[in-house]
Amino acid sequence: MRCIDELHMQYPFAGSRMMRDLLNRQGHHIGRRHTRTLMKK
C-alpha cells in the first residue's frame, strides 16, 4: 500500500494499468485487478 501511495503522489493521473507497470518496474509483481482493488482502499 505504501508503494502505491507514493506512486500516486507522483502520478495522480495513473490508472490501474499504469500503476501495475510502475510497480512491476520496482520489483513488485502484481496483477492489474489486484492493483485496482488496492487502489480503491
C-alpha positions as CSV (number, residue, x, y, z in Angstrom):
1,M,0.0,0.0,0.0
2,R,2.8,2.4,0.8
3,C,4.3,1.9,-2.6
4,I,1.0,2.6,-4.3
5,D,0.5,5.8,-2.2
6,E,4.0,7.1,-3.0
7,L,3.5,6.4,-6.7
8,H,0.0,8.0,-6.6
9,M,1.6,11.2,-5.2
10,Q,4.0,11.3,-8.2
11,Y,1.5,10.2,-10.8
12,P,-2.1,11.2,-9.7
13,F,-3.4,10.5,-13.2
14,A,-2.2,6.9,-13.3
15,G,-4.8,4.2,-13.6
16,S,-4.5,0.6,-12.5
17,R,-2.6,-0.4,-15.7
18,M,0.0,2.3,-15.4
19,M,0.3,1.7,-11.7
20,R,0.8,-2.0,-12.3
21,D,3.6,-1.3,-14.8
22,L,5.3,1.1,-12.4
23,L,5.1,-1.4,-9.5
24,N,6.4,-4.2,-11.8
25,R,9.4,-2.0,-12.6
26,Q,10.1,-1.7,-8.9
27,G,10.1,-5.4,-8.5
28,H,6.5,-5.8,-7.1
29,H,4.9,-8.4,-9.3
30,I,1.2,-7.7,-9.0
31,G,-1.7,-8.1,-11.4
32,R,-3.9,-5.3,-12.7
33,R,-7.0,-6.4,-10.9
34,H,-5.2,-6.7,-7.6
35,T,-3.7,-3.3,-8.2
36,R,-7.2,-1.9,-8.8
37,T,-8.5,-3.4,-5.6
38,L,-5.7,-1.9,-3.5
39,M,-6.1,1.5,-5.2
40,K,-9.8,1.5,-4.1
41,K,-8.7,1.3,-0.4
